Amino acid sequence: MLDLIRQLFGSVGDVVKVYTLVDFYNYIKAVEYLICVAFFAIFPLFYKYVIKTPSEREADSFTRVSE
């Protein structure tokens, strides 16, 4: 499994030779799915960073004042 992941990230940016329209479509669709998975993984972290609850804001302001 680790070798498969290493191979996947090693092939990012490589020029892929496609011979048919179906091959091209499958390749583009795979890249699109990887972008979607990355977005769905990163967006909740970004949202949590940007949108804070009132208790988190209060704790954050307390740490700034004490510094």
mmCIF file of the N, C-alpha and C atoms, coordinates in Angstrom:
data_MODEL
# 
_entry.id   MODEL 
# 
loop_
_atom_site.group_PDB 
_atom_site.id 
_atom_site.type_symbol 
_atom_site.label_atom_id 
_atom_site.label_alt_id 
_atom_site.label_comp_id 
_atom_site.label_asym_id 
_atom_site.label_entity_id 
_atom_site.label_seq_id 
_atom_site.pdbx_PDB_ins_code 
_atom_site.Cartn_x 
_atom_site.Cartn_y 
_atom_site.Cartn_z 
_atom_site.occupancy 
_atom_site.B_iso_or_equiv 
_atom_site.pdbx_formal_charge 
_atom_site.auth_seq_id 
_atom_site.auth_comp_id 
_atom_site.auth_asym_id 
_atom_site.auth_atom_id 
_atom_site.pdbx_PDB_model_num 
ATOM 1   N N  . MET A 1 1  ? 0.827   -1.194 0.000   1.00 0.00 ? 1  MET A N  1 
ATOM 2   C CA . MET A 1 1  ? 0.000   0.000  0.000   1.00 0.00 ? 1  MET A CA 1 
ATOM 3   C C  . MET A 1 1  ? 0.868   1.253  0.000   1.00 0.00 ? 1  MET A C  1 
ATOM 4   N N  . LEU A 1 2  ? 1.899   1.262  0.832   1.00 0.00 ? 2  LEU A N  1 
ATOM 5   C CA . LEU A 1 2  ? 2.792   2.410  0.901   1.00 0.00 ? 2  LEU A CA 1 
ATOM 6   C C  . LEU A 1 2  ? 3.520   2.606  -0.428  1.00 0.00 ? 2  LEU A C  1 
ATOM 7   N N  . ASP A 1 3  ? 3.883   1.506  -1.063  1.00 0.00 ? 3  ASP A N  1 
ATOM 8   C CA . ASP A 1 3  ? 4.562   1.587  -2.351  1.00 0.00 ? 3  ASP A CA 1 
ATOM 9   C C  . ASP A 1 3  ? 3.624   2.159  -3.422  1.00 0.00 ? 3  ASP A C  1 
ATOM 10  N N  . LEU A 1 4  ? 2.358   1.821  -3.342  1.00 0.00 ? 4  LEU A N  1 
ATOM 11  C CA . LEU A 1 4  ? 1.376   2.345  -4.292  1.00 0.00 ? 4  LEU A CA 1 
ATOM 12  C C  . LEU A 1 4  ? 1.217   3.852  -4.121  1.00 0.00 ? 4  LEU A C  1 
ATOM 13  N N  . ILE A 1 5  ? 1.171   4.306  -2.883  1.00 0.00 ? 5  ILE A N  1 
ATOM 14  C CA . ILE A 1 5  ? 1.062   5.744  -2.615  1.00 0.00 ? 5  ILE A CA 1 
ATOM 15  C C  . ILE A 1 5  ? 2.319   6.466  -3.082  1.00 0.00 ? 5  ILE A C  1 
ATOM 16  N N  . ARG A 1 6  ? 3.485   5.879  -2.826  1.00 0.00 ? 6  ARG A N  1 
ATOM 17  C CA . ARG A 1 6  ? 4.745   6.471  -3.274  1.00 0.00 ? 6  ARG A CA 1 
ATOM 18  C C  . ARG A 1 6  ? 4.772   6.567  -4.797  1.00 0.00 ? 6  ARG A C  1 
ATOM 19  N N  . GLN A 1 7  ? 4.286   5.548  -5.484  1.00 0.00 ? 7  GLN A N  1 
ATOM 20  C CA . GLN A 1 7  ? 4.246   5.555  -6.946  1.00 0.00 ? 7  GLN A CA 1 
ATOM 21  C C  . GLN A 1 7  ? 3.274   6.625  -7.445  1.00 0.00 ? 7  GLN A C  1 
ATOM 22  N N  . LEU A 1 8  ? 2.139   6.789  -6.763  1.00 0.00 ? 8  LEU A N  1 
ATOM 23  C CA . LEU A 1 8  ? 1.157   7.785  -7.158  1.00 0.00 ? 8  LEU A CA 1 
ATOM 24  C C  . LEU A 1 8  ? 1.744   9.183  -7.068  1.00 0.00 ? 8  LEU A C  1 
ATOM 25  N N  . PHE A 1 9  ? 2.369   9.512  -5.936  1.00 0.00 ? 9  PHE A N  1 
ATOM 26  C CA . PHE A 1 9  ? 2.926   10.848 -5.773  1.00 0.00 ? 9  PHE A CA 1 
ATOM 27  C C  . PHE A 1 9  ? 4.182   11.051 -6.617  1.00 0.00 ? 9  PHE A C  1 
ATOM 28  N N  . GLY A 1 10 ? 4.872   9.983  -6.944  1.00 0.00 ? 10 GLY A N  1 
ATOM 29  C CA . GLY A 1 10 ? 6.028   10.095 -7.811  1.00 0.00 ? 10 GLY A CA 1 
ATOM 30  C C  . GLY A 1 10 ? 5.657   10.381 -9.250  1.00 0.00 ? 10 GLY A C  1 
ATOM 31  N N  . SER A 1 11 ? 4.464   9.979  -9.642  1.00 0.00 ? 11 SER A N  1 
ATOM 32  C CA . SER A 1 11 ? 4.041   10.174 -11.029 1.00 0.00 ? 11 SER A CA 1 
ATOM 33  C C  . SER A 1 11 ? 3.286   11.477 -11.246 1.00 0.00 ? 11 SER A C  1 
ATOM 34  N N  . VAL A 1 12 ? 3.103   12.264 -10.210 1.00 0.00 ? 12 VAL A N  1 
ATOM 35  C CA . VAL A 1 12 ? 2.401   13.537 -10.358 1.00 0.00 ? 12 VAL A CA 1 
ATOM 36  C C  . VAL A 1 12 ? 3.267   14.474 -11.202 1.00 0.00 ? 12 VAL A C  1 
ATOM 37  N N  . GLY A 1 13 ? 2.690   15.020 -12.229 1.00 0.00 ? 13 GLY A N  1 
ATOM 38  C CA . GLY A 1 13 ? 3.404   15.931 -13.100 1.00 0.00 ? 13 GLY A CA 1 
ATOM 39  C C  . GLY A 1 13 ? 4.035   15.264 -14.301 1.00 0.00 ? 13 GLY A C  1 
ATOM 40  N N  . ASP A 1 14 ? 4.008   13.959 -14.356 1.00 0.00 ? 14 ASP A N  1 
ATOM 41  C CA . ASP A 1 14 ? 4.555   13.261 -15.515 1.00 0.00 ? 14 ASP A CA 1 
ATOM 42  C C  . ASP A 1 14 ? 3.626   13.433 -16.712 1.00 0.00 ? 14 ASP A C  1 
ATOM 43  N N  . VAL A 1 15 ? 4.203   13.427 -17.886 1.00 0.00 ? 15 VAL A N  1 
ATOM 44  C CA . VAL A 1 15 ? 3.408   13.488 -19.111 1.00 0.00 ? 15 VAL A CA 1 
ATOM 45  C C  . VAL A 1 15 ? 2.892   12.085 -19.389 1.00 0.00 ? 15 VAL A C  1 
ATOM 46  N N  . VAL A 1 16 ? 1.592   11.977 -19.534 1.00 0.00 ? 16 VAL A N  1 
ATOM 47  C CA . VAL A 1 16 ? 0.959   10.689 -19.756 1.00 0.00 ? 16 VAL A CA 1 
ATOM 48  C C  . VAL A 1 16 ? 0.552   10.598 -21.214 1.00 0.00 ? 16 VAL A C  1 
ATOM 49  N N  . LYS A 1 17 ? 0.946   9.520  -21.869 1.00 0.00 ? 17 LYS A N  1 
ATOM 50  C CA . LYS A 1 17 ? 0.560   9.317  -23.262 1.00 0.00 ? 17 LYS A CA 1 
ATOM 51  C C  . LYS A 1 17 ? -0.786  8.619  -23.309 1.00 0.00 ? 17 LYS A C  1 
ATOM 52  N N  . VAL A 1 18 ? -1.724  9.252  -23.942 1.00 0.00 ? 18 VAL A N  1 
ATOM 53  C CA . VAL A 1 18 ? -3.041  8.644  -24.117 1.00 0.00 ? 18 VAL A CA 1 
ATOM 54  C C  . VAL A 1 18 ? -3.280  8.457  -25.609 1.00 0.00 ? 18 VAL A C  1 
ATOM 55  N N  . TYR A 1 19 ? -3.930  7.366  -25.946 1.00 0.00 ? 19 TYR A N  1 
ATOM 56  C CA . TYR A 1 19 ? -4.127  7.025  -27.353 1.00 0.00 ? 19 TYR A CA 1 
ATOM 57  C C  . TYR A 1 19 ? -5.572  7.174  -27.797 1.00 0.00 ? 19 TYR A C  1 
ATOM 58  N N  . THR A 1 20 ? -6.488  7.130  -26.835 1.00 0.00 ? 20 THR A N  1 
ATOM 59  C CA . THR A 1 20 ? -7.894  7.255  -27.214 1.00 0.00 ? 20 THR A CA 1 
ATOM 60  C C  . THR A 1 20 ? -8.556  8.313  -26.356 1.00 0.00 ? 20 THR A C  1 
ATOM 61  N N  . LEU A 1 21 ? -9.716  8.733  -26.786 1.00 0.00 ? 21 LEU A N  1 
ATOM 62  C CA . LEU A 1 21 ? -10.477 9.717  -26.035 1.00 0.00 ? 21 LEU A CA 1 
ATOM 63  C C  . LEU A 1 21 ? -10.897 9.158  -24.677 1.00 0.00 ? 21 LEU A C  1 
ATOM 64  N N  . VAL A 1 22 ? -11.192 7.877  -24.618 1.00 0.00 ? 22 VAL A N  1 
ATOM 65  C CA . VAL A 1 22 ? -11.595 7.244  -23.358 1.00 0.00 ? 22 VAL A CA 1 
ATOM 66  C C  . VAL A 1 22 ? -10.435 7.244  -22.363 1.00 0.00 ? 22 VAL A C  1 
ATOM 67  N N  . ASP A 1 23 ? -9.222  6.959  -22.832 1.00 0.00 ? 23 ASP A N  1 
ATOM 68  C CA . ASP A 1 23 ? -8.058  7.013  -21.954 1.00 0.00 ? 23 ASP A CA 1 
ATOM 69  C C  . ASP A 1 23 ? -7.853  8.425  -21.408 1.00 0.00 ? 23 ASP A C  1 
ATOM 70  N N  . PHE A 1 24 ? -7.984  9.411  -22.288 1.00 0.00 ? 24 PHE A N  1 
ATOM 71  C CA . PHE A 1 24 ? -7.829  10.804 -21.871 1.00 0.00 ? 24 PHE A CA 1 
ATOM 72  C C  . PHE A 1 24 ? -8.875  11.173 -20.830 1.00 0.00 ? 24 PHE A C  1 
ATOM 73  N N  . TYR A 1 25 ? -10.117 10.803 -21.074 1.00 0.00 ? 25 TYR A N  1 
ATOM 74  C CA . TYR A 1 25 ? -11.200 11.112 -20.142 1.00 0.00 ? 25 TYR A CA 1 
ATOM 75  C C  . TYR A 1 25 ? -10.973 10.433 -18.793 1.00 0.00 ? 25 TYR A C  1 
ATOM 76  N N  . ASN A 1 26 ? -10.536 9.181  -18.798 1.00 0.00 ? 26 ASN A N  1 
ATOM 77  C CA . ASN A 1 26 ? -10.270 8.477  -17.541 1.00 0.00 ? 26 ASN A CA 1 
ATOM 78  C C  . ASN A 1 26 ? -9.146  9.141  -16.758 1.00 0.00 ? 26 ASN A C  1 
ATOM 79  N N  . TYR A 1 27 ? -8.115  9.583  -17.450 1.00 0.00 ? 27 TYR A N  1 
ATOM 80  C CA . TYR A 1 27 ? -6.997  10.240 -16.774 1.00 0.00 ? 27 TYR A CA 1 
ATOM 81  C C  . TYR A 1 27 ? -7.440  11.568 -16.161 1.00 0.00 ? 27 TYR A C  1 
ATOM 82  N N  . ILE A 1 28 ? -8.170  12.368 -16.924 1.00 0.00 ? 28 ILE A N  1 
ATOM 83  C CA . ILE A 1 28 ? -8.648  13.662 -16.428 1.00 0.00 ? 28 ILE A CA 1 
ATOM 84  C C  . ILE A 1 28 ? -9.602  13.458 -15.249 1.00 0.00 ? 28 ILE A C  1 
ATOM 85  N N  . LYS A 1 29 ? -10.448 12.444 -15.346 1.00 0.00 ? 29 LYS A N  1 
ATOM 86  C CA . LYS A 1 29 ? -11.398 12.178 -14.263 1.00 0.00 ? 29 LYS A CA 1 
ATOM 87  C C  . LYS A 1 29 ? -10.670 11.753 -12.993 1.00 0.00 ? 29 LYS A C  1 
ATOM 88  N N  . ALA A 1 30 ? -9.607  10.975 -13.123 1.00 0.00 ? 30 ALA A N  1 
ATOM 89  C CA . ALA A 1 30 ? -8.830  10.558 -11.954 1.00 0.00 ? 30 ALA A CA 1 
ATOM 90  C C  . ALA A 1 30 ? -8.169  11.755 -11.289 1.00 0.00 ? 30 ALA A C  1 
ATOM 91  N N  . VAL A 1 31 ? -7.625  12.651 -12.086 1.00 0.00 ? 31 VAL A N  1 
ATOM 92  C CA . VAL A 1 31 ? -7.004  13.859 -11.534 1.00 0.00 ? 31 VAL A CA 1 
ATOM 93  C C  . VAL A 1 31 ? -8.058  14.717 -10.845 1.00 0.00 ? 31 VAL A C  1 
ATOM 94  N N  . GLU A 1 32 ? -9.223  14.813 -11.442 1.00 0.00 ? 32 GLU A N  1 
ATOM 95  C CA . GLU A 1 32 ? -10.310 15.579 -10.846 1.00 0.00 ? 32 GLU A CA 1 
ATOM 96  C C  . GLU A 1 32 ? -10.723 14.989 -9.494  1.00 0.00 ? 32 GLU A C  1 
ATOM 97  N N  . TYR A 1 33 ? -10.821 13.680 -9.406  1.00 0.00 ? 33 TYR A N  1 
ATOM 98  C CA . TYR A 1 33 ? -11.177 13.046 -8.144  1.00 0.00 ? 33 TYR A CA 1 
ATOM 99  C C  . TYR A 1 33 ? -10.117 13.281 -7.076  1.00 0.00 ? 33 TYR A C  1 
ATOM 100 N N  . LEU A 1 34 ? -8.852  13.267 -7.446  1.00 0.00 ? 34 LEU A N  1 
ATOM 101 C CA . LEU A 1 34 ? -7.783  13.539 -6.474  1.00 0.00 ? 34 LEU A CA 1 
ATOM 102 C C  . LEU A 1 34 ? -7.860  14.971 -5.971  1.00 0.00 ? 34 LEU A C  1 
ATOM 103 N N  . ILE A 1 35 ? -8.175  15.905 -6.848  1.00 0.00 ? 35 ILE A N  1 
ATOM 104 C CA . ILE A 1 35 ? -8.341  17.297 -6.421  1.00 0.00 ? 35 ILE A CA 1 
ATOM 105 C C  . ILE A 1 35 ? -9.524  17.418 -5.469  1.00 0.00 ? 35 ILE A C  1 
ATOM 106 N N  . CYS A 1 36 ? -10.615 16.729 -5.760  1.00 0.00 ? 36 CYS A N  1 
ATOM 107 C CA . CYS A 1 36 ? -11.793 16.768 -4.884  1.00 0.00 ? 36 CYS A CA 1 
ATOM 108 C C  . CYS A 1 36 ? -11.493 16.176 -3.515  1.00 0.00 ? 36 CYS A C  1 
ATOM 109 N N  . VAL A 1 37 ? -10.791 15.067 -3.474  1.00 0.00 ? 37 VAL A N  1 
ATOM 110 C CA . VAL A 1 37 ? -10.447 14.443 -2.194  1.00 0.00 ? 37 VAL A CA 1 
ATOM 111 C C  . VAL A 1 37 ? -9.558  15.376 -1.383  1.00 0.00 ? 37 VAL A C  1 
ATOM 112 N N  . ALA A 1 38 ? -8.598  16.019 -2.034  1.00 0.00 ? 38 ALA A N  1 
ATOM 113 C CA . ALA A 1 38 ? -7.730  16.967 -1.334  1.00 0.00 ? 38 ALA A CA 1 
ATOM 114 C C  . ALA A 1 38 ? -8.547  18.136 -0.792  1.00 0.00 ? 38 ALA A C  1 
ATOM 115 N N  . PHE A 1 39 ? -9.489  18.645 -1.578  1.00 0.00 ? 39 PHE A N  1 
ATOM 116 C CA . PHE A 1 39 ? -10.328 19.750 -1.119  1.00 0.00 ? 39 PHE A CA 1 
ATOM 117 C C  . PHE A 1 39 ? -11.178 19.339 0.075   1.00 0.00 ? 39 PHE A C  1 
ATOM 118 N N  . PHE A 1 40 ? -11.798 18.159 -0.003  1.00 0.00 ? 40 PHE A N  1 
ATOM 119 C CA . PHE A 1 40 ? -12.646 17.704 1.100   1.00 0.00 ? 40 PHE A CA 1 
ATOM 120 C C  . PHE A 1 40 ? -11.845 17.421 2.361   1.00 0.00 ? 40 PHE A C  1 
ATOM 121 N N  . ALA A 1 41 ? -10.578 17.139 2.233   1.00 0.00 ? 41 ALA A N  1 
ATOM 122 C CA . ALA A 1 41 ? -9.745  16.910 3.407   1.00 0.00 ? 41 ALA A CA 1 
ATOM 123 C C  . ALA A 1 41 ? -9.259  18.232 4.002   1.00 0.00 ? 41 ALA A C  1 
ATOM 124 N N  . ILE A 1 42 ? -8.960  19.210 3.162   1.00 0.00 ? 42 ILE A N  1 
ATOM 125 C CA . ILE A 1 42 ? -8.369  20.458 3.637   1.00 0.00 ? 42 ILE A CA 1 
ATOM 126 C C  . ILE A 1 42 ? -9.418  21.484 4.060   1.00 0.00 ? 42 ILE A C  1 
ATOM 127 N N  . PHE A 1 43 ? -10.582 21.509 3.420   1.00 0.00 ? 43 PHE A N  1 
ATOM 128 C CA . PHE A 1 43 ? -11.570 22.534 3.713   1.00 0.00 ? 43 PHE A CA 1 
ATOM 129 C C  . PHE A 1 43 ? -12.027 22.554 5.176   1.00 0.00 ? 43 PHE A C  1 
ATOM 130 N N  . PRO A 1 44 ? -12.327 21.422 5.818   1.00 0.00 ? 44 PRO A N  1 
ATOM 131 C CA . PRO A 1 44 ? -12.728 21.497 7.231   1.00 0.00 ? 44 PRO A CA 1 
ATOM 132 C C  . PRO A 1 44 ? -11.637 22.095 8.129   1.00 0.00 ? 44 PRO A C  1 
ATOM 133 N N  . LEU A 1 45 ? -10.390 21.810 7.827   1.00 0.00 ? 45 LEU A N  1 
ATOM 134 C CA . LEU A 1 45 ? -9.302  22.405 8.614   1.00 0.00 ? 45 LEU A CA 1 
ATOM 135 C C  . LEU A 1 45 ? -9.238  23.921 8.406   1.00 0.00 ? 45 LEU A C  1 
ATOM 136 N N  . PHE A 1 46 ? -9.388  24.351 7.160   1.00 0.00 ? 46 PHE A N  1 
ATOM 137 C CA . PHE A 1 46 ? -9.392  25.780 6.865   1.00 0.00 ? 46 PHE A CA 1 
ATOM 138 C C  . PHE A 1 46 ? -10.594 26.458 7.525   1.00 0.00 ? 46 PHE A C  1 
ATOM 139 N N  . TYR A 1 47 ? -11.756 25.843 7.457   1.00 0.00 ? 47 TYR A N  1 
ATOM 140 C CA . TYR A 1 47 ? -12.961 26.409 8.059   1.00 0.00 ? 47 TYR A CA 1 
ATOM 141 C C  . TYR A 1 47 ? -12.794 26.546 9.568   1.00 0.00 ? 47 TYR A C  1 
ATOM 142 N N  . LYS A 1 48 ? -12.216 25.523 10.187  1.00 0.00 ? 48 LYS A N  1 
ATOM 143 C CA . LYS A 1 48 ? -11.993 25.564 11.637  1.00 0.00 ? 48 LYS A CA 1 
ATOM 144 C C  . LYS A 1 48 ? -11.015 26.680 11.995  1.00 0.00 ? 48 LYS A C  1 
ATOM 145 N N  . TYR A 1 49 ? -10.034 26.927 11.126  1.00 0.00 ? 49 TYR A N  1 
ATOM 146 C CA . TYR A 1 49 ? -9.054  27.981 11.368  1.00 0.00 ? 49 TYR A CA 1 
ATOM 147 C C  . TYR A 1 49 ? -9.682  29.367 11.226  1.00 0.00 ? 49 TYR A C  1 
ATOM 148 N N  . VAL A 1 50 ? -10.556 29.540 10.230  1.00 0.00 ? 50 VAL A N  1 
ATOM 149 C CA . VAL A 1 50 ? -11.141 30.846 9.970   1.00 0.00 ? 50 VAL A CA 1 
ATOM 150 C C  . VAL A 1 50 ? -12.309 31.139 10.912  1.00 0.00 ? 50 VAL A C  1 
ATOM 151 N N  . ILE A 1 51 ? -13.208 30.199 11.060  1.00 0.00 ? 51 ILE A N  1 
ATOM 152 C CA . ILE A 1 51 ? -14.403 30.389 11.881  1.00 0.00 ? 51 ILE A CA 1 
ATOM 153 C C  . ILE A 1 51 ? -14.139 29.791 13.258  1.00 0.00 ? 51 ILE A C  1 
ATOM 154 N N  . LYS A 1 52 ? -14.124 30.639 14.263  1.00 0.00 ? 52 LYS A N  1 
ATOM 155 C CA . LYS A 1 52 ? -13.878 30.169 15.624  1.00 0.00 ? 52 LYS A CA 1 
ATOM 156 C C  . LYS A 1 52 ? -15.128 30.387 16.462  1.00 0.00 ? 52 LYS A C  1 
ATOM 157 N N  . THR A 1 53 ? -15.324 29.526 17.448  1.00 0.00 ? 53 THR A N  1 
ATOM 158 C CA . THR A 1 53 ? -16.436 29.685 18.373  1.00 0.00 ? 53 THR A CA 1 
ATOM 159 C C  . THR A 1 53 ? -16.089 30.801 19.352  1.00 0.00 ? 53 THR A C  1 
ATOM 160 N N  . PRO A 1 54 ? -17.089 31.359 20.028  1.00 0.00 ? 54 PRO A N  1 
ATOM 161 C CA . PRO A 1 54 ? -16.799 32.438 20.980  1.00 0.00 ? 54 PRO A CA 1 
ATOM 162 C C  . PRO A 1 54 ? -15.816 32.016 22.086  1.00 0.00 ? 54 PRO A C  1 
ATOM 163 N N  . SER A 1 55 ? -15.905 30.775 22.543  1.00 0.00 ? 55 SER A N  1 
ATOM 164 C CA . SER A 1 55 ? -14.971 30.344 23.583  1.00 0.00 ? 55 SER A CA 1 
ATOM 165 C C  . SER A 1 55 ? -13.543 30.250 23.048  1.00 0.00 ? 55 SER A C  1 
ATOM 166 N N  . GLU A 1 56 ? -13.389 29.851 21.788  1.00 0.00 ? 56 GLU A N  1 
ATOM 167 C CA . GLU A 1 56 ? -12.048 29.806 21.193  1.00 0.00 ? 56 GLU A CA 1 
ATOM 168 C C  . GLU A 1 56 ? -11.491 31.211 20.999  1.00 0.00 ? 56 GLU A C  1 
ATOM 169 N N  . ARG A 1 57 ? -12.366 32.167 20.618  1.00 0.00 ? 57 ARG A N  1 
ATOM 170 C CA . ARG A 1 57 ? -11.918 33.555 20.469  1.00 0.00 ? 57 ARG A CA 1 
ATOM 171 C C  . ARG A 1 57 ? -11.463 34.123 21.809  1.00 0.00 ? 57 ARG A C  1 
ATOM 172 N N  . GLU A 1 58 ? -12.219 33.802 22.847  1.00 0.00 ? 58 GLU A N  1 
ATOM 173 C CA . GLU A 1 58 ? -11.868 34.296 24.180  1.00 0.00 ? 58 GLU A CA 1 
ATOM 174 C C  . GLU A 1 58 ? -10.541 33.708 24.646  1.00 0.00 ? 58 GLU A C  1 
ATOM 175 N N  . ALA A 1 59 ? -10.338 32.423 24.430  1.00 0.00 ? 59 ALA A N  1 
ATOM 176 C CA . ALA A 1 59 ? -9.082  31.785 24.806  1.00 0.00 ? 59 ALA A CA 1 
ATOM 177 C C  . ALA A 1 59 ? -7.922  32.345 23.999  1.00 0.00 ? 59 ALA A C  1 
ATOM 178 N N  . ASP A 1 60 ? -8.164  32.631 22.715  1.00 0.00 ? 60 ASP A N  1 
ATOM 179 C CA . ASP A 1 60 ? -7.120  33.185 21.872  1.00 0.00 ? 60 ASP A CA 1 
ATOM 180 C C  . ASP A 1 60 ? -6.748  34.588 22.312  1.00 0.00 ? 60 ASP A C  1 
ATOM 181 N N  . SER A 1 61 ? -7.725  35.410 22.663  1.00 0.00 ? 61 SER A N  1 
ATOM 182 C CA . SER A 1 61 ? -7.430  36.766 23.117  1.00 0.00 ? 61 SER A CA 1 
ATOM 183 C C  . SER A 1 61 ? -6.730  36.741 24.477  1.00 0.00 ? 61 SER A C  1 
ATOM 184 N N  . PHE A 1 62 ? -7.053  35.755 25.297  1.00 0.00 ? 62 PHE A N  1 
ATOM 185 C CA . PHE A 1 62 ? -6.394  35.642 26.601  1.00 0.00 ? 62 PHE A CA 1 
ATOM 186 C C  . PHE A 1 62 ? -4.919  35.311 26.438  1.00 0.00 ? 62 PHE A C  1 
ATOM 187 N N  . THR A 1 63 ? -4.584  34.437 25.497  1.00 0.00 ? 63 THR A N  1 
ATOM 188 C CA . THR A 1 63 ? -3.184  34.088 25.295  1.00 0.00 ? 63 THR A CA 1 
ATOM 189 C C  . THR A 1 63 ? -2.413  35.260 24.698  1.00 0.00 ? 63 THR A C  1 
ATOM 190 N N  . ARG A 1 64 ? -3.053  36.103 23.880  1.00 0.00 ? 64 ARG A N  1 
ATOM 191 C CA . ARG A 1 64 ? -2.372  37.263 23.326  1.00 0.00 ? 64 ARG A CA 1 
ATOM 192 C C  . ARG A 1 64 ? -2.093  38.296 24.416  1.00 0.00 ? 64 ARG A C  1 
ATOM 193 N N  . VAL A 1 65 ? -3.031  38.474 25.338  1.00 0.00 ? 65 VAL A N  1 
ATOM 194 C CA . VAL A 1 65 ? -2.863  39.463 26.408  1.00 0.00 ? 65 VAL A CA 1 
ATOM 195 C C  . VAL A 1 65 ? -1.772  39.005 27.361  1.00 0.00 ? 65 VAL A C  1 
ATOM 196 N N  . SER A 1 66 ? -1.696  37.716 27.656  1.00 0.00 ? 66 SER A N  1 
ATOM 197 C CA . SER A 1 66 ? -0.728  37.236 28.627  1.00 0.00 ? 66 SER A CA 1 
ATOM 198 C C  . SER A 1 66 ? 0.692   37.219 28.064  1.00 0.00 ? 66 SER A C  1 
ATOM 199 N N  . GLU A 1 67 ? 0.837   37.275 26.762  1.00 0.00 ? 67 GLU A N  1 
ATOM 200 C CA . GLU A 1 67 ? 2.181   37.296 26.174  1.00 0.00 ? 67 GLU A CA 1 
ATOM 201 C C  . GLU A 1 67 ? 2.748   38.658 26.342  1.00 0.00 ? 67 GLU A C  1 
# 
